Amino acid sequence: MTRSYLKFLGCGDAFASGGRFHTCLYLDGAEQPLLIDCGASGLVSLKRGDVDLARIEHVALSHLHGDHFAGLPFVILDAQFSGRTNPLVIAGPEGTRSRLEQTFEVLYPGMSTAERSFELRYVQLDHATPCRLGAAEVTPFEVDHPSGAPAYALRIEYDGKLIAFSGDTGWTDNLLAAAAGADLFVCECTHFRNQASNHVDYLTLLEQRERLDCKRIVITHMSDEMLARLDELEIEPAADGAVIAL
């Protein structure tokens, strides 16, 4: 039996610090994979990671900032011109469809409403409400990150494992609920010490570590400041291309 895994196709921040791709996580090993976020460089990282895009039928979005969702117009366009036939479901906060269509129209006018060879569907994620996405059950928890729509941490049950992803957020106790009992908690850690109220920093995460009921933490979304201090970290850092067996 194939063991499920999480692959960091992209683990960079909005500024691609360290030359890393924008956030794009790929969960696979069960009957259907799940794509978690798809930042602006998402299609590049998917193809560099040798992912079969036709197998991806479900995408879960943590929030609507460009480094977490703006790769989707390119993924959809690629699917359209490659003759895809299986449906694609995009689950995200309220307003996901309109934000994505607006982005599509800026990039490729007229393409958001073009006829496609596959069905494109949207599902709204709501706080603390489980949502079935193929082989995954995703439960969002609202977090603190202004993005013009609700921002979520995602709690994902997949192939008998539990994965939590913070999305982008300042520290909030909703992260404790999202990560409770998780086999893996992927937590953003943009700064080393508190510089912005809407991002987790490393020192705060260390302070909260004992309250987090999870087996393993991996930090992602790191700034140049964080990347320069990798040798000092007591919490495992992510890297583009890294694969974690679950």
C-alpha positions in Angstrom: 0.0 0.0 0.0 1.3 3.4 -0.9 2.1 5.6 2.1 0.7 9.0 2.0 3.0 12.0 2.0 3.1 15.8 1.9 5.4 17.5 -0.7 6.5 21.1 -0.4 6.3 22.2 -4.0 6.7 25.8 -2.7 7.4 27.0 0.8 8.5 30.6 0.2 7.0 33.9 1.4 5.4 36.5 -0.8 8.8 37.9 -1.8 10.2 34.5 -2.8 12.9 34.9 -0.2 15.9 32.6 -0.8 14.6 32.0 -4.4 11.8 29.7 -3.0 8.5 29.2 -4.8 5.3 30.6 -3.4 3.2 28.4 -1.1 2.1 25.2 -2.8 1.6 21.9 -0.9 0.8 18.6 -2.4 -0.8 15.8 -0.4 -0.9 12.3 -2.0 -0.9 8.6 -1.4 -4.7 8.0 -1.1 -7.0 7.5 -4.1 -7.0 11.2 -4.9 -4.4 13.9 -4.1 -5.2 17.3 -2.6 -3.5 20.5 -3.6 -3.2 23.0 -0.7 -2.7 26.6 -1.8 -1.3 27.5 -5.2 0.7 30.7 -5.1 1.6 32.7 -8.2 4.5 30.4 -9.1 2.3 27.3 -8.5 2.3 25.9 -12.0 6.1 26.1 -12.3 6.5 24.3 -9.0 3.9 21.7 -9.9 5.7 20.9 -13.2 9.2 21.0 -11.6 7.9 18.6 -9.0 6.7 16.2 -11.8 3.1 16.3 -10.5 0.4 14.8 -12.8 -1.9 17.8 -12.9 -4.7 15.7 -14.4 -4.9 13.7 -11.1 -5.6 16.9 -9.1 -9.3 17.2 -8.7 -9.5 19.2 -5.5 -7.7 22.4 -4.3 -8.0 23.8 -0.8 -7.1 27.5 -0.3 -6.2 29.0 3.1 -6.7 32.6 2.0 -6.8 34.9 -0.9 -3.4 36.5 -1.2 -1.6 36.2 -4.4 1.3 34.1 -3.0 -1.3 31.5 -2.0 -3.9 31.5 -4.8 -2.7 33.4 -7.9 -1.2 30.4 -9.6 -4.7 28.9 -10.2 -5.4 30.9 -13.4 -2.3 29.4 -15.0 -3.3 25.9 -13.8 -6.7 26.3 -15.2 -5.4 27.7 -18.5 -2.9 24.8 -18.8 -5.8 22.3 -18.1 -7.9 24.0 -20.7 -5.3 23.7 -23.5 -4.1 20.3 -22.5 -7.6 18.8 -23.0 -8.4 18.0 -19.4 -11.8 16.3 -19.0 -12.1 15.5 -15.3 -13.6 18.2 -13.0 -11.6 20.6 -10.8 -13.0 21.7 -7.5 -11.6 24.8 -5.8 -12.5 25.2 -2.1 -11.8 28.5 -0.4 -13.1 31.3 1.7 -16.2 33.3 0.8 -15.4 35.3 -2.4 -13.0 32.8 -3.8 -14.8 32.5 -7.2 -15.1 36.2 -7.7 -11.5 37.0 -6.7 -10.2 34.2 -9.0 -12.3 35.3 -11.9 -11.2 38.9 -11.5 -7.6 37.8 -11.4 -8.1 35.7 -14.5 -9.6 38.7 -16.4 -6.7 40.9 -15.5 -4.2 38.3 -16.8 -6.1 36.9 -19.8 -9.2 38.9 -20.6 -12.2 36.7 -21.6 -10.6 33.5 -20.4 -12.5 33.3 -17.1 -15.8 32.6 -19.0 -14.3 30.7 -21.9 -15.8 27.3 -22.7 -13.8 24.4 -21.2 -13.4 20.7 -21.7 -13.9 20.1 -18.0 -16.1 21.3 -15.2 -14.8 24.0 -12.8 -16.6 24.1 -9.5 -16.3 26.2 -6.4 -16.9 25.2 -2.8 -17.1 27.7 0.1 -15.1 26.9 3.3 -16.6 28.1 6.5 -15.2 28.3 10.0 -15.2 25.0 11.9 -17.3 23.3 9.3 -15.9 20.1 7.8 -15.8 19.9 4.0 -15.3 16.7 2.0 -12.8 17.2 -0.9 -12.3 13.8 -2.5 -10.1 11.7 -0.2 -9.7 14.5 2.3 -11.9 16.1 4.9 -10.9 19.7 5.4 -12.0 21.8 8.4 -11.1 25.5 8.4 -10.4 27.6 11.5 -10.5 31.3 11.1 -7.2 33.0 11.8 -5.8 36.6 11.9 -4.6 37.6 8.5 -6.4 40.4 6.6 -6.8 39.4 2.9 -10.2 40.8 1.9 -11.9 37.6 2.8 -11.7 35.2 5.8 -8.3 33.6 6.3 -8.1 30.0 7.6 -5.8 27.4 9.1 -6.7 24.1 7.6 -7.2 20.8 9.5 -7.0 18.0 7.0 -7.9 14.3 7.6 -6.3 12.2 4.8 -5.6 8.5 4.5 -6.0 8.0 8.3 -3.6 10.9 9.0 -4.2 14.4 10.3 -2.3 17.3 8.8 -2.7 20.9 9.9 -1.6 24.0 8.0 -1.6 27.4 9.6 -2.0 29.4 6.4 -0.8 32.9 7.1 -1.7 34.4 10.5 -0.5 36.1 13.6 -0.6 33.9 16.6 -4.2 32.9 17.6 -5.4 30.1 19.8 -7.4 28.8 16.8 -4.1 27.3 15.7 -4.3 25.1 18.8 -7.6 23.7 17.7 -6.5 23.2 14.1 -3.4 21.3 15.2 -4.9 19.3 18.0 -3.8 15.7 17.6 -2.1 16.3 14.3 0.5 14.0 12.9 2.1 17.0 11.2 1.5 20.8 11.7 2.9 23.0 8.9 3.2 26.5 10.4 4.1 29.7 8.8 7.0 31.5 10.5 7.8 34.6 8.5 9.9 36.4 11.1 12.4 35.5 13.8 10.9 37.9 16.3 7.6 39.7 16.3 7.6 42.3 13.5 4.0 42.0 12.2 0.8 41.2 13.9 -0.5 39.2 11.0 2.4 36.7 10.8 3.7 34.1 13.3 7.3 34.7 14.4 9.7 32.0 15.5 10.1 33.2 19.1 6.4 33.3 19.7 6.1 29.8 18.2 8.7 28.5 20.6 6.8 30.0 23.5 3.6 28.3 22.3 5.2 24.9 21.4 4.2 23.1 24.6 0.6 24.1 24.0 0.5 22.6 20.6 -0.8 19.0 20.7 0.9 17.7 17.6 3.5 15.1 16.8 5.7 17.1 14.4 6.0 20.8 13.4 7.6 22.0 10.2 7.9 25.8 9.6 7.4 27.4 6.3 6.9 30.9 4.6 10.2 32.1 5.9 11.7 35.6 5.2 15.4 36.2 4.4 15.9 37.0 8.0 14.7 33.5 9.0 16.6 31.8 6.3 19.8 33.4 7.5 19.3 31.8 10.9 18.4 28.2 9.9 21.3 26.8 11.9 19.9 28.4 15.1 16.4 26.8 14.7 15.1 24.2 17.1 12.0 23.6 14.9 12.3 21.8 11.6 12.3 24.1 8.6 10.7 23.3 5.2 12.5 23.4 1.9 11.2 23.4 -1.7 11.0 19.8 -2.9 11.0 18.3 0.6 8.8 15.3 1.1 7.4 14.2 4.4 6.0 10.7 4.8 2.9 10.6 7.0 
